Amino acid sequence: MKKQFTSTLVATGCLLALHATAQAQVTLSPAERQAIINQIKQEMRDSAALTATNRVISNDLTVTKTDTGKYTEPFAWGDFTWVQGANRQKKALLDSKYFTGGTTIDCNYNYSFARPIDHTNSGSTATFRSNEFNISYIEAGGEFHDPKTGARAKLFLQFGTRATGIPRNDNTPLRGQFDLYTALRFVTEGYAGIHINKMHGINIDFGIFKSYVGLLSYNNFENWNYQPSFTSDNTPWFFTGSRVQLFPTDKLKVELWLVNGWQTYGMFNESPGVGFQIQYRPKEWLSVLGSSYYGHDTALDPNRYRFHTDNSVVARYYNAPGGPGITKAAFSLTGDLGFEGGDGIVRPFGNKGGIPEQNFLSAMFYNRFWYGPKQHFATTFGGGVISNPGRYLALLPTGTGVLTQNPGDLFKGWDSSANMQYMPNDYLTFGIEYVTRHASVPYFSGHGGVTSPNGWNPPIGDPTGYVADLVKDENRIIFSTIFRF
């Protein structure tokens, strides 16, 4: 704000000088007159540019402003709206010095070729209902930031089927008296902390945070594809605890975690989980992300440890804006490795001495093309593979179709998808996506459903003695409409 105010003073001063010169009837040469005009124009351009650079959309890093009105957001030196898992919007409409707000409404029609009679989809964190219109995700809230003191807080509430489906995979609310599902399932992000103007910014926060382990964003508006591959679907969407974000340069983020556990509201055993994430963007066409986690997360087994590492690279290999055909192209590649051990019941790798291995190996790849001078259309294709003996991270089918998670139980799978998205503006995305997924064991909802013979739970239906109809393969088409303001 100081620079903008100073620019206005200089421009005004130049105009006054011209007026005073005219009053004194002093004749200026054409070159002198043009020099003064050019200076006024340059000052006005500088003022407008400063205002424009302040309109930066954060991707869960920091939106704290300094007392000059500038964002301290690292990576703001380049355009990273093309990155998988990043917000493509270039300006915030609900923005002020102290508050930045936002709303997302995500609706889909998920058509399953199996046509399950209970309309229940299994093994996914993006779609939970089949062959019907569904409100998957409603998010509303904002971030508060005081530029003078550095105090900051963020609260985003969620509604829709994801508010029920994703917390379902957390067992910690079953321990203790209080219902953590009811208390916290409607919060996607809720934290309080402080921003410190050191280096290129330091954030210290406490609460619930979105996790970008697995690369894809919790908010599907930010993703190239709607249905995540196994890698993202089986890694955390949120953490509860504390974090420290360090920005040594405007190209590097180092994030440290002390959390209750692996996508948990509470702590099942007696020690917290720890982890870190590093994000590096040395060029505008390249983004590199690495995360690691360690904790004791197995229910009733405090001696068993878990380690997991997740690593991604996203590269834009073609960029020719303004053309009639393909105007931009990029790919994302993600690889995960994890394992459990330490209790003498399972071991990380290799079945030896009657102790089975328990690990997680997965990868996913996506390629995206943007079309036209305004890039309103885009297509994405890709998929991934998973191997998870012990099934300790596999999403259990819903209803009475529960997969066992005994040591050594095999689970392998692969998936692929292709989609087309129409983005008429920065606030709306229409999508159509074909998904095919396959597993080594019966895992997906078959035509008989996963809840009861007639497709309903009590009191209408009777699931007594019912065994879910699980199949090894599924094919779906997802129609989606996502609005974000």
CORNOR-V883789 format. One record per backbone hydrogen bond with DSSP energy under -0.5 kcal/mol. CO is the residue of the C=O (numbers start at 1). NH is the residue of the N-H. E is the energy in kcal/mol with one decimal. If there is no record, write none. Layout:
BEGIN
co=CO nh=NH e=E
co=CO nh=NH e=E
END
This chain:
BEGIN
co=1 nh=5 e=-2.4
co=2 nh=6 e=-2.7
co=3 nh=7 e=-2.6
co=4 nh=8 e=-1.9
co=5 nh=9 e=-2.0
co=6 nh=10 e=-2.5
co=7 nh=11 e=-2.6
co=8 nh=12 e=-2.6
co=9 nh=13 e=-2.8
co=10 nh=14 e=-2.3
co=11 nh=15 e=-2.0
co=12 nh=16 e=-2.5
co=13 nh=17 e=-2.3
co=14 nh=18 e=-2.2
co=15 nh=19 e=-2.3
co=16 nh=20 e=-3.0
co=17 nh=21 e=-2.4
co=18 nh=22 e=-2.2
co=19 nh=23 e=-2.4
co=20 nh=24 e=-2.0
co=21 nh=26 e=-2.2
co=22 nh=25 e=-1.5
co=25 nh=27 e=-0.5
co=29 nh=33 e=-2.5
co=30 nh=34 e=-2.3
co=31 nh=35 e=-1.9
co=32 nh=36 e=-1.8
co=33 nh=37 e=-1.9
co=34 nh=38 e=-2.5
co=35 nh=39 e=-1.9
co=36 nh=40 e=-2.0
co=37 nh=41 e=-2.3
co=38 nh=42 e=-2.3
co=39 nh=43 e=-2.2
co=40 nh=44 e=-2.0
co=41 nh=45 e=-2.2
co=42 nh=46 e=-2.5
co=43 nh=47 e=-2.0
co=44 nh=48 e=-2.2
co=45 nh=49 e=-2.5
co=46 nh=50 e=-2.2
co=47 nh=51 e=-1.9
co=48 nh=52 e=-2.1
co=49 nh=53 e=-2.5
co=50 nh=54 e=-1.0
co=52 nh=55 e=-1.6
co=54 nh=56 e=-1.6
co=64 nh=72 e=-2.1
co=66 nh=69 e=-1.8
co=70 nh=66 e=-2.6
co=73 nh=76 e=-1.0
co=75 nh=78 e=-1.4
co=78 nh=80 e=-0.8
co=80 nh=83 e=-1.3
co=83 nh=86 e=-1.9
co=91 nh=93 e=-0.5
co=93 nh=95 e=-1.3
co=94 nh=101 e=-2.9
co=98 nh=145 e=-2.3
co=99 nh=96 e=-1.8
co=100 nh=143 e=-2.8
co=102 nh=141 e=-1.9
co=103 nh=485 e=-2.9
co=104 nh=139 e=-2.7
co=105 nh=107 e=-0.5
co=105 nh=483 e=-2.7
co=106 nh=136 e=-1.3
co=106 nh=137 e=-1.9
co=107 nh=481 e=-2.6
co=108 nh=134 e=-2.6
co=109 nh=111 e=-0.8
co=109 nh=479 e=-2.4
co=110 nh=112 e=-0.7
co=110 nh=131 e=-3.5
co=111 nh=477 e=-2.4
co=112 nh=115 e=-1.2
co=116 nh=119 e=-1.7
co=119 nh=121 e=-0.5
co=119 nh=130 e=-1.7
co=128 nh=121 e=-2.0
co=132 nh=110 e=-0.8
co=134 nh=108 e=-2.6
co=134 nh=136 e=-1.0
co=135 nh=161 e=-1.6
co=136 nh=162 e=-2.2
co=137 nh=106 e=-3.1
co=138 nh=159 e=-1.9
co=139 nh=104 e=-2.9
co=140 nh=157 e=-2.9
co=141 nh=102 e=-2.5
co=142 nh=155 e=-2.5
co=143 nh=100 e=-2.3
co=144 nh=153 e=-2.1
co=145 nh=147 e=-0.7
co=146 nh=150 e=-2.3
co=150 nh=195 e=-2.9
co=151 nh=146 e=-2.6
co=152 nh=193 e=-3.0
co=153 nh=144 e=-3.4
co=154 nh=191 e=-2.3
co=155 nh=142 e=-2.2
co=156 nh=188 e=-2.1
co=156 nh=189 e=-1.6
co=157 nh=140 e=-2.0
co=159 nh=138 e=-2.4
co=160 nh=163 e=-1.1
co=161 nh=164 e=-1.1
co=161 nh=165 e=-3.1
co=162 nh=166 e=-1.8
co=162 nh=167 e=-0.5
co=164 nh=168 e=-0.9
co=166 nh=169 e=-1.5
co=167 nh=170 e=-2.3
co=169 nh=171 e=-0.6
co=171 nh=174 e=-1.9
co=172 nh=175 e=-1.9
co=174 nh=176 e=-0.6
co=178 nh=180 e=-1.2
co=179 nh=183 e=-1.7
co=180 nh=184 e=-2.4
co=181 nh=185 e=-2.3
co=184 nh=187 e=-2.0
co=186 nh=158 e=-2.4
co=186 nh=188 e=-0.5
co=189 nh=156 e=-3.3
co=190 nh=208 e=-1.9
co=191 nh=154 e=-2.6
co=192 nh=206 e=-2.0
co=193 nh=152 e=-2.4
co=194 nh=204 e=-2.2
co=196 nh=198 e=-2.1
co=196 nh=202 e=-1.6
co=198 nh=201 e=-3.5
co=201 nh=247 e=-1.8
co=202 nh=196 e=-3.2
co=203 nh=245 e=-2.8
co=204 nh=194 e=-2.1
co=205 nh=243 e=-2.1
co=206 nh=192 e=-2.0
co=207 nh=241 e=-3.0
co=208 nh=190 e=-1.7
co=209 nh=239 e=-2.2
co=212 nh=215 e=-1.8
co=214 nh=216 e=-2.6
co=218 nh=220 e=-0.7
co=219 nh=222 e=-2.1
co=220 nh=223 e=-1.2
co=222 nh=85 e=-1.6
co=222 nh=86 e=-0.8
co=226 nh=228 e=-0.7
co=229 nh=232 e=-0.5
co=229 nh=233 e=-2.5
co=230 nh=234 e=-1.7
co=232 nh=235 e=-1.3
co=237 nh=211 e=-1.8
co=239 nh=209 e=-2.8
co=240 nh=260 e=-3.1
co=241 nh=207 e=-3.0
co=242 nh=258 e=-2.3
co=243 nh=205 e=-2.3
co=244 nh=246 e=-0.5
co=244 nh=256 e=-2.6
co=245 nh=203 e=-2.4
co=246 nh=254 e=-3.0
co=247 nh=200 e=-2.3
co=249 nh=252 e=-0.9
co=250 nh=75 e=-2.1
co=251 nh=281 e=-2.6
co=252 nh=249 e=-0.6
co=253 nh=279 e=-2.4
co=254 nh=246 e=-3.3
co=255 nh=277 e=-2.4
co=256 nh=244 e=-2.0
co=257 nh=275 e=-1.5
co=258 nh=242 e=-2.7
co=259 nh=273 e=-2.8
co=261 nh=263 e=-0.9
co=261 nh=264 e=-0.7
co=266 nh=268 e=-0.5
co=273 nh=259 e=-2.5
co=274 nh=294 e=-2.6
co=275 nh=257 e=-3.1
co=276 nh=292 e=-2.1
co=277 nh=255 e=-3.2
co=278 nh=290 e=-2.4
co=279 nh=253 e=-2.6
co=280 nh=288 e=-2.7
co=283 nh=286 e=-1.3
co=285 nh=316 e=-2.8
co=286 nh=283 e=-0.5
co=287 nh=314 e=-2.8
co=288 nh=280 e=-2.8
co=289 nh=312 e=-3.2
co=290 nh=278 e=-3.0
co=291 nh=310 e=-2.5
co=292 nh=276 e=-2.0
co=293 nh=308 e=-2.2
co=294 nh=274 e=-2.7
co=295 nh=297 e=-0.6
co=295 nh=306 e=-2.6
co=298 nh=301 e=-1.8
co=301 nh=304 e=-1.3
co=305 nh=341 e=-1.4
co=306 nh=295 e=-2.0
co=307 nh=339 e=-2.3
co=308 nh=293 e=-2.6
co=309 nh=337 e=-2.3
co=310 nh=291 e=-3.1
co=311 nh=335 e=-2.6
co=312 nh=289 e=-2.6
co=313 nh=333 e=-2.4
co=314 nh=287 e=-2.3
co=315 nh=317 e=-0.8
co=315 nh=331 e=-2.3
co=318 nh=329 e=-2.2
co=320 nh=323 e=-1.2
co=325 nh=372 e=-2.5
co=327 nh=320 e=-3.2
co=328 nh=370 e=-2.7
co=329 nh=317 e=-0.9
co=329 nh=318 e=-1.5
co=330 nh=368 e=-3.1
co=331 nh=315 e=-2.3
co=332 nh=366 e=-2.3
co=333 nh=313 e=-2.1
co=334 nh=364 e=-2.2
co=335 nh=311 e=-2.0
co=336 nh=362 e=-1.8
co=337 nh=309 e=-2.7
co=338 nh=360 e=-2.8
co=339 nh=307 e=-2.5
co=341 nh=305 e=-3.0
co=345 nh=356 e=-0.6
co=347 nh=358 e=-2.2
co=350 nh=352 e=-0.9
co=352 nh=355 e=-2.2
co=354 nh=356 e=-0.6
co=355 nh=352 e=-1.5
co=356 nh=347 e=-2.1
co=358 nh=340 e=-2.2
co=360 nh=338 e=-2.3
co=361 nh=387 e=-2.3
co=362 nh=336 e=-2.8
co=363 nh=385 e=-2.0
co=364 nh=334 e=-2.6
co=365 nh=383 e=-2.2
co=366 nh=332 e=-2.5
co=367 nh=381 e=-2.1
co=368 nh=330 e=-2.0
co=369 nh=379 e=-2.2
co=370 nh=327 e=-2.2
co=370 nh=328 e=-1.2
co=371 nh=377 e=-0.9
co=372 nh=375 e=-0.6
co=376 nh=423 e=-3.9
co=377 nh=371 e=-2.5
co=378 nh=421 e=-3.0
co=379 nh=369 e=-2.6
co=380 nh=419 e=-2.4
co=381 nh=367 e=-2.6
co=382 nh=417 e=-2.7
co=383 nh=365 e=-2.7
co=384 nh=415 e=-2.4
co=385 nh=363 e=-1.8
co=386 nh=413 e=-2.2
co=387 nh=361 e=-2.6
co=388 nh=391 e=-2.6
co=389 nh=359 e=-0.7
co=398 nh=401 e=-1.5
co=400 nh=402 e=-1.5
co=401 nh=403 e=-0.6
co=406 nh=409 e=-2.4
co=409 nh=390 e=-3.7
co=411 nh=388 e=-3.2
co=412 nh=440 e=-2.6
co=413 nh=386 e=-2.4
co=414 nh=438 e=-2.5
co=415 nh=384 e=-1.9
co=416 nh=436 e=-2.5
co=417 nh=382 e=-2.1
co=418 nh=434 e=-2.8
co=419 nh=380 e=-1.2
co=420 nh=432 e=-2.0
co=421 nh=378 e=-1.9
co=421 nh=423 e=-0.5
co=422 nh=424 e=-0.6
co=422 nh=430 e=-2.7
co=425 nh=428 e=-0.7
co=427 nh=484 e=-2.6
co=428 nh=425 e=-0.7
co=429 nh=482 e=-2.6
co=430 nh=422 e=-2.9
co=431 nh=480 e=-2.5
co=432 nh=420 e=-2.1
co=433 nh=478 e=-3.0
co=434 nh=418 e=-1.8
co=435 nh=476 e=-2.7
co=436 nh=416 e=-2.2
co=437 nh=474 e=-2.3
co=438 nh=414 e=-2.1
co=444 nh=471 e=-2.6
co=446 nh=449 e=-1.6
co=447 nh=117 e=-2.2
co=449 nh=469 e=-2.7
co=450 nh=400 e=-1.7
co=450 nh=401 e=-0.7
co=452 nh=455 e=-1.7
co=457 nh=460 e=-1.0
co=457 nh=461 e=-1.7
co=462 nh=453 e=-0.5
co=463 nh=466 e=-2.3
co=468 nh=470 e=-1.1
co=469 nh=446 e=-3.3
co=471 nh=443 e=-2.6
co=471 nh=444 e=-2.8
co=472 nh=439 e=-2.5
co=474 nh=437 e=-2.4
co=475 nh=113 e=-2.4
co=476 nh=435 e=-2.9
co=477 nh=111 e=-3.1
co=477 nh=479 e=-0.6
co=478 nh=433 e=-2.0
co=478 nh=480 e=-0.5
co=479 nh=109 e=-2.6
co=480 nh=431 e=-2.5
co=481 nh=107 e=-2.7
co=482 nh=429 e=-2.1
co=483 nh=105 e=-2.6
END
